[in-house]
Amino acid sequence: MKIAVIIPAAGIGKRFVEGGQEIAGGGSKVEMVLAGKPVFLRAIELFLHHHDVHQVILAVNPDQVGEFRMRYGDKLGFMGVKIVAGGKKERWETVMNALEAVDDVVTHVAVHDAARPLASGEMIERVFTACERHDAVIPGVAVNATLKKVADAGLEVGGADDVLADAILGSAGKVSVPVQRVVETVSREAMVEVQTPQVVAVGLMKKAYAQIRDGEMDGNGITDDASLVEAMGIDVYVVEGESTNFKITRREDAELAEALLEKRETKAAAGLAKKRLFGDEDED
């Protein structure tokens, strides 16, 4: 196989910004530094040395391509990473733009979220190996939590203390709590939470995205590549994902990701030091 890895990094991370996380330099969440490196760079590094990876394409905000190249172009160029303009609104636009930059020799396309910097080499290998037999493969983890379908129930102003707070602060003393109403409890049996990288045979991937380009399908609201393939009636296969392969969506995700990265790197450094120590002894 020759795999082209597409890293969509054009989104603004609205939920992340609304969560109160400030990003140095005013960039997107994928430029946030985790344990010394930008999030998107950590996602890229997951694939750079895999023997099946032929090409890595980073798709960024089209309004910031020049600025992005100025900041990171030299380093990414050294790594062989190609920077292209993504879409302005929807994820599918970003992936479709990146598909145009895929080399002719590529057999499969892997799309991996720029905000998932913790995927292990073992999990990536599982996905790639399964693609040797199946045209569309995604990682997923079993849903363990109770699932409930909800509907909007408006805003609830809570607490008896609001009366006193109102008297002192006026409307600023009220605490508005968003409330939703449970419609039903959804069975979690056979349910999986889908992750990336999602790998699809290149011809099938291009055909799937052509459905949107040609107006045969509405791309709004499509959040993953597997959905497009499923819509064509093609089977999508799932391999075991990882709980640590989560997407950084809110600031608490970033804090957890940084802690895990620091722990991994400390363990790796200790292992390397031990290897060198015993290697020196062997040479004696």
Secondary structure, DSSP 8 states (H G I E B T S, - for coil): --EEEEEEE----HHHHHTT---GGG--GGGSEETTEEHHHHHHHTTTT-TTEEEEEEEE-GGGHHHHHHHHHHHHHHHTEEEEE--SS-HHHHHHHHHTT--TT--EEEE--TT-TT--HHHHHHHHHHTTT-SEEEEEEE--S-EEEEEEEEEEE--THHHHHHHHHGGGG--EEEEEEEEEEE--TT-EEE-S-EEEEHHHHHHHHHHHHTTSS--TT---HHHHHHHTT---EEEE--TT-----SHHHHHHHHHHHHHHHHHHHHHHHHHHHHHHHHH-
